[in-house]
């Protein structure tokens, strides 16, 4: 399934599961009702910043928006083949994220990111429902990550841990792309019908 349509369906399903109208999700997230409607219909390609606001308002981590929809009553596979990974590109920064985790429900999610040279993404969200922790392991290149005002420079092989409850900024100040792995864990993990 096309990642834009899959994202649209997942966002709509999460909103409805939580009993939220378009208006109430708009109010909680700070994203306009019309923008959410366009995203849910697959007619708009949202930015990473918009997706993070929606995920926070829905009480999920950003990777949860990219979880594949349950297509059958069969239990999801614990294996994610490389050809099945969903790939999404942020229209603002051009960064590319590849969901690596299998569809089986797990408190750990892995995401591979390619971050273009000279680009920046800032997430202004604060505390979330539940506790989410993230680690970034630099595979290649360099990046600056600002966590609640503290700037951390990451070079190949470095790993940074953080709690997702404060503003975050990712910036590649170099002329080379950065490549890194993100591991995200939720302490508020609750299995839901076999989906991650």
N, C-alpha and C positions, 0 to 999 in steps of 0.2 A: 504494500500500500504506500502511496506517496506520503512523504513525511509531513507535508502541510495538511493533508486531509486526516492523517492519523492524529496529528496534534490537535486539529479542530475537534475531532470526535472525542478525544481524551479530555480536553478542556470542558466540553459540553457535558460529558458524563460525570466528571468530578463536580461540576457546579450543581448538576441535578441531584447527585447523591447526597450533597450537603443541603439540599432544599433551598438553594439560593436562586433568586431571580437575576436577570441581567442587571437590573438596577442595583440590587443589593451587592452583587459582586463588584460593580463599578464603584460603589461607595466605599467598600472595604479596601479595594486595590488602588484607587486613584486613577484607574484606566477608564476611559469613557465607555458608556454603554454601547455606542455605535461601533467603537473599535473592537470591543469584545464580540459583538454580534458578527462583524466581518471576519474575525479570527475563527469563530465557531463555524462559520459557513465555508471556511477554506478560501476566502476571497482576499485575505490580507496576510502578509508574511510579517509576523511580529518580531520586534527586536528582542535581544536577550534581556534588556532592562524591563521591557513590558512583561515578558514571560516570568521574570523573577517576581515582579509585583503581583501577578496573578497567582503564582505558586504560593507566595506568602499569604495572600488573602484566602486561599483554599486550604491552608495548613499542610502543604506538602512541600517537598524539595523540588527544585527545578527539574532534575532528571525524571521525576514522577510524571511530568507532563509529556514525556517522550515514551512512556511505557506503552507497549503494544496493546491494543484492545483484545479482550478475550474473544476469540473467533469461534470457539466450540466449548462443549462441556468437558472435553478431555483436559487432564491436568497439564499445565505448561511444562515445557522441557527444561531441565536443569542445564542444558547445553545451548549456547548461542554460537552458531556458526558465523564466521567472518562475513559471509555473503548476506547474512540476515541483519547485520547491524544497521540501525538507522543513522543516517548522517544528516545534520542540519547546519546551515550556515547563517550566522547573524547578518542581516542585511545592512546594519550600520557599520560594524567593525570588520566584517569579513572573516571573523574567527569561525572555525569549523569544529563541531563537536560530534563525536561518534559514540553512541551508546554501546557499551561492551557487555553489559550484564545480561544474563539469560532472563527469559520471561517469568521464571519461577520466582515467587515472592521471597524477598530477602531483605534484611536490614542494611545490607551493604550494596552500594551501586558503584560501578566503575565507568568512567567517561574519559575518552581520549580527546585531547584538544590540540589543534594547530592554530596558533595565534600569530597573525601577520605582523611584520615589522612596523614599528611606529604607531601602532593602534592602542586604543584604550577603551575599557568598558567599566562603568561605575554603577554599582548596585547600592541604592540608598536605603534599602529596607532595613528594618531593625529587628526586634524580637519576633519570633514566630511561635505558633502553637506547636508544642513539642520541642525536643532538643535535637538539633542537627549539627553534626560535626563533619568537617571536611579536611582532607589532606591533599596537598599538591606535590607531586614528585616530578621534577624537571628531567626530561629525557634528553632534550637537546636545546641549545640556545639559552637565553636569559630573559628574565621578566622581573618587574617590580610589582609586589602585591601590597596594597595598603589595607591594613585591618584596623578599623576604628582609630585611624589617624597615625598608626605606626607603619612605616614603610619597611618592607623586607625585600632585599634583592635575592633572587633565586637564580643560580647557575646550574648547569647540567649536574645531576646527581643530588642536588639539594632537595629537602622535603620540608614543607611547612604545614603545621596543624593549626586549625582554627575552629571556633564555634561560630555557627551562622546566626548571629544575633546582633550584628552591628553593620555599619556601612563597609563595603568592600570595593576596592578598585584594582583592576588588573591592567598593567601597562607594559608594553614591550618597547623599551626606549632604544633598542638597537636597530640595525639595518638588516638583521637576519630574522627569519621566523622562529618562534618558540614552539616547542612540542613538549607536552606534559600530560601526565595521568592524574585524574581527580578521583579520589575515593571518598564517597559520602556515606555516612552512617546516621541512622535515625534511632534515638533511644525511645522514641514514641512509636516504634514499629508495632503495627497491628495487622495480622494477615487479613486480606480481603479477597475472598473468592479466588485465591490462587494467582492473582496478578501481582506483579511487583509494583 
